[in-house]
Amino acid sequence: MLKFLLHDRNTLTNYSGLRIIKLFFSLGIICLIVACQSTTPEEETLVQEPPKPESVWVSIKNQADAVIRLKFQIGLNDTIQESHLSVKSLDTLVIKLPEERLLTLESKVTLPTDVLVSPGDSLYIDLRDDQMNVTSNRDELLVKTLSAQFPTPKSASLDSLYGLLAYIDSARSFLGYSDYSKMRAYPLMFQKDFTDNNPDVLSEFHSGVYLEVEGIRNKVNNEMPNDGIGLDMKEEIELHRHFLRLSFLSKRVEDKSYKKRLLESSYFEEDFLMQSKYGIAYLFYYISEGVLAGKEIKTSNKRYVDYPKAYDLLDEHFSGELLARARLFCLERMVSNNVSYETIGKYVTLYQNTYPNDTAFINQFQENFLLTQEALVKSNIGLNLLTENGMTKDLTGLLNDLKGKVVYVDYWASWCAPCRQAMPYSLAMREKMEEMGVVFVYFSIDKGQDVWKQASDSDGVSGYAHNYLVLNHERSQMKKNLKMNAIPRYLVFDKAGKLVERNAPSPMDKELEALLTEYVAKDT
């Protein structure tokens, strides 16, 4: 109305002064009323809190020719993804994270870096040829997992006592490599003579450590009695550091009461085991030292836990949800320990009959362990192959497809160190020889798809058209005919698909190039 009055001067002049005053007075009253009504009492004001962050933002600058792996510390009952890989020179990752975690940053050109990350953090990673620089928006980032997280005179005293019982032999350190990481290992030596002659030191150390452990647990229970185990990540790291020391000594001292005390400690309470970020490590110890009483299967070059036997005994130690999770753990370890297909199939069936509603795990496990390919795995006719995209074919069909080419077959596996040591030489030779009409074919004899694919990715054969997983290696007639009892093993087929070299040179041997060139030159 006011806008109209000001716009139309003729109309405005027709109003008397009094009426104009009344008009503006009325408008003022209306504005005042509106203003008063728009003021909400303080107790009725709704202030919307900003949403809690649910992710970690990671910016990566990779100036080295290496994959970067981001590996979270996860427990038995975790829902987050354990590992994330980055292969780009410039990369950005947004990773869902519900709470603070320990994150290990790995590559094959630098030693691992441990950092603490929380939802809402921003992480900046700069990888060079021999150095990884990590910065963040948080004040406390880097963490030393083997050092006291809450240094006190008491923790220093316990460190001194432990130094009398065990020591790190730094002079005998050595480098090791896994699929995505470079590690420096230091032998931990037990001071047996000192410990035998000074049992009071051993007793004092154990008493002090258990007081520290229960102090952390009791503090949390008092502060958060109904909030799970209520530990922050540094408290978890500190408890795990104490556990590593207790478990090391328990396996070496002659007095078995120390192991008994550890097995009966709060580390193995059901709630703690299920919720701790180190629950997998604790469960492994309990199965190997409690369920199996420290007994291992020994071969000429290997010692390993008898997980099928452990599976049979678990119900004597666990019940309910923890029993189910411990059985899953044993199944997973059977695969990683290369237990036979028939044995794993038997225990998967047992698990499936006991927990028929756990379809998600059963389907995933069957897919990984090739139980869906049972007929091909059990066949002794031909050599059955699985491609990366899940298709199957046999060796006869493959050789028919490659007729007119010289075929070099590389038998390998994720667990075979010599095989993987030769892989860079194989890739270089493949690139050099493929234009001459030589096809390199990779046959993995791994028992699970996951480890095969991870190793393939790590060693640079992932995505290559002729990278296969052999489904029936153990039963195949070819294995028997070639007396293939060990790998690596290399074969050469000529242009007609005939096996002409049953023990071909390794890609690391200088003779290989000349041999392949010779077969390329031959007419069939």
Secondary structure, 3 states (H helix, E strand, C coil): CHHHHHHCHHHHHCCCHHHHHHHHHHHHHHHHHHHHHHCCCHHHCCCCCCCCCCEEEEEEEECCCCCEEEEECCCCCCCCCCEEEECCCEEEEEEECCCCEEEEEECCCCCCEEEEECCCCEEEEEECCCCEEEEECCCCCECCCCCCCCCCHHHHHHHHHHHHHEEECHHHCEEEECCCCEEEECCEEECHHHHHHCHHHHHHHHHHHHHHHHHHHHHHHHHCCCCCCCCCHHHHHHHHHHHHHHHHHHCCCCCCHHHHHHHCCHHHCHHHHHHCCCHHHHHHHHHHHHHCCCCCEECCCCEECCHHHHHHHHHHCCCHHHHHHHHHHHHHHHHHCCCCHHHHHHHHHHHHHHCCCCHHHHHHHHHHCCHHHHHHHHCCCCCEEECCCCCEEEHHHHHHHCCCCEEEEEEECCCCHHHHHHHHHHHHHHHHHHHHCEEEEEEECCCCHHHHHHHHHHHCCCCCCCEEEECCCCCCHHHHHCCCCCCCEEEEECCCCCEEECCCCCCCCCHHHHHHHHHHHCCC
